[in-house]
Amino acid sequence: MGLDLTTKQIEAATGVLSEQNATVKLFESPMEENPGLPMNHFDVVYSIYALGWTYDLKKTLSHVHSYLKPGGTFIFSWENPMHDRLQYRDGDFVMTKSYVTEGPEYNEGWNKSVVIHHRKLTTYINTLIQCGFTIENVIDDVVIADTPSDNPERWYDSQKAEWVPSTFIVKARKM
């Protein structure tokens, strides 16, 4: 993500937190670097639709592991790795990219040139284990609307969700 977008997100979060009278310190940093967070300090770390942006998954997960207290929980979500492989073309959903090929690639879900690192679900899970986490739960269930959408070409679409969940969530613990 660009610096302007990140700065806007930090400003928006600061505004929301001030309205709630919450005492929170926000950090802006690449995930692959420690911005000064304390080691063995946090009970829970959440990552909501952010982890897939890292270019070095192992380094990022090692940092998360180091921030957590023993027994601490890490919960994250990201787009299901099959989601961008499936596209609607000529009345059918078809696979347009290999699931097994990992690495940086342009993501069609954005209206501009955005590079995301495609990883298999097993890569996320195995890297968590390599970094010292125990996997407690993986969720890739989907709730589908009763009424199908009218545009199956949309990036997040209920008809597409009948084929593959749009997201997955992992709960892991530092032992």
C-alpha positions in Angstrom: 0.0 0.0 0.0 1.2 3.5 -0.7 2.3 5.9 1.9 -0.7 8.2 1.3 -3.2 5.4 1.8 -1.5 4.2 4.9 -1.3 7.8 6.3 -5.0 8.2 5.7 -5.8 4.9 7.4 -3.7 6.0 10.5 -5.5 9.4 10.6 -8.9 7.7 10.3 -8.1 5.2 13.0 -6.8 8.0 15.3 -10.1 9.9 14.8 -12.2 6.8 15.6 -10.1 6.0 18.7 -10.3 9.6 20.0 -14.1 9.6 19.7 -14.0 6.4 21.8 -11.6 7.9 24.4 -9.4 4.9 23.8 -5.8 5.1 24.8 -4.0 3.3 21.9 -0.7 3.9 20.3 -0.7 3.3 16.5 2.4 2.3 14.6 3.1 2.8 10.9 5.7 0.4 9.5 6.3 -2.3 6.9 5.3 -5.6 8.4 8.8 -7.0 7.8 10.3 -4.5 10.2 9.7 -4.0 14.0 8.6 -0.3 14.5 9.5 -0.5 18.2 6.9 -2.9 19.5 7.9 -4.7 22.7 8.7 -8.4 22.8 6.5 -10.9 24.6 4.0 -8.1 25.4 0.6 -8.7 23.7 -2.1 -11.2 24.5 -3.7 -11.0 21.1 -2.6 -9.8 17.6 -5.2 -9.3 14.9 -4.5 -8.9 11.2 -7.6 -8.2 9.1 -6.9 -8.4 5.4 -3.3 -7.2 5.8 -1.0 -10.2 6.0 -1.2 -11.0 2.3 0.5 -7.7 1.5 3.8 -8.8 3.1 6.6 -9.7 0.7 8.4 -11.8 3.4 5.8 -13.9 5.1 8.3 -15.7 7.4 9.9 -12.5 8.6 6.5 -10.9 9.3 5.1 -14.0 11.2 8.4 -14.2 13.2 7.8 -10.6 14.3 4.2 -11.3 15.2 5.4 -14.4 17.2 7.9 -12.2 19.1 5.3 -9.6 20.0 3.0 -12.1 21.7 3.3 -13.3 25.2 3.6 -17.1 25.6 0.1 -18.5 25.1 -0.8 -15.4 23.1 -3.3 -15.6 20.2 -2.8 -14.5 16.6 -5.9 -14.2 14.5 -5.7 -13.2 10.8 -7.8 -13.2 7.7 -6.9 -12.9 4.1 -8.5 -13.5 0.7 -8.8 -17.2 -0.1 -5.9 -18.1 -2.4 -8.4 -19.7 -4.8 -10.5 -16.6 -5.0 -8.5 -14.7 -7.6 -7.9 -17.9 -9.6 -11.6 -18.2 -10.5 -13.2 -15.7 -12.8 -16.6 -15.5 -14.6 -16.2 -15.7 -18.4 -18.8 -16.4 -21.0 -21.5 -17.6 -18.5 -19.2 -19.9 -16.5 -16.7 -19.7 -13.7 -13.3 -20.8 -15.0 -9.8 -21.2 -13.5 -7.6 -18.5 -15.0 -4.3 -18.9 -13.0 -2.5 -21.7 -11.4 -3.1 -22.2 -7.7 0.3 -23.7 -7.1 2.4 -20.9 -8.6 3.4 -18.6 -5.8 4.9 -15.2 -5.9 4.2 -11.5 -6.7 1.6 -10.9 -9.3 -0.8 -8.2 -10.4 -4.2 -8.5 -8.7 -7.2 -7.9 -11.0 -9.5 -7.0 -8.1 -8.1 -3.5 -7.9 -8.7 -0.8 -10.5 -5.0 0.0 -10.7 -1.8 -2.0 -10.9 -1.5 -3.6 -7.5 1.0 -6.4 -6.8 0.1 -9.0 -4.2 2.1 -12.0 -3.2 0.0 -15.1 -4.1 0.5 -17.9 -1.6 -1.2 -21.3 -1.1 -3.2 -21.8 2.1 -0.6 -24.5 3.0 2.2 -21.9 2.8 0.4 -19.7 5.4 -0.2 -22.7 7.7 3.3 -24.2 7.3 5.0 -20.8 7.8 3.0 -20.3 11.0 4.2 -23.6 12.3 7.8 -22.9 11.3 7.6 -19.6 13.2 6.5 -21.4 16.4 2.7 -21.2 16.3 0.2 -23.9 16.9 -2.8 -23.8 14.6 -6.0 -23.9 16.6 -8.6 -23.2 13.9 -8.9 -22.5 10.2 -12.2 -21.2 8.8 -13.1 -20.9 5.2 -16.9 -21.2 5.5 -19.1 -18.9 3.5 -22.5 -17.4 4.0 -24.3 -17.0 0.7 -27.1 -14.6 0.1 -30.6 -16.0 -0.4 -30.9 -14.0 -3.6 -28.1 -14.5 -6.1 -26.3 -11.3 -7.2 -27.0 -9.9 -10.6 -23.4 -9.5 -11.6 -21.2 -12.6 -11.2 -18.2 -10.7 -12.7 -17.9 -8.6 -9.5 -14.8 -9.4 -7.4 -16.7 -10.4 -4.3 -19.9 -12.1 -5.6 -22.4 -14.5 -4.0 -22.4 -16.7 -7.1 -18.6 -16.9 -7.0 -18.8 -17.8 -3.3 -20.8 -20.9 -4.2 -17.7 -22.1 -5.9 -15.0 -20.9 -3.5 -15.0 -18.9 -0.3 -13.8 -15.4 -0.6 -11.8 -15.4 2.6 -10.1 -17.6 5.2 -9.5 -17.0 8.9 -6.7 -18.6 11.0 -6.4 -18.7 14.8 -3.0 -19.7 16.0 -1.3 -19.6 19.4 2.3 -19.0 20.6 3.3 -21.8 22.8 
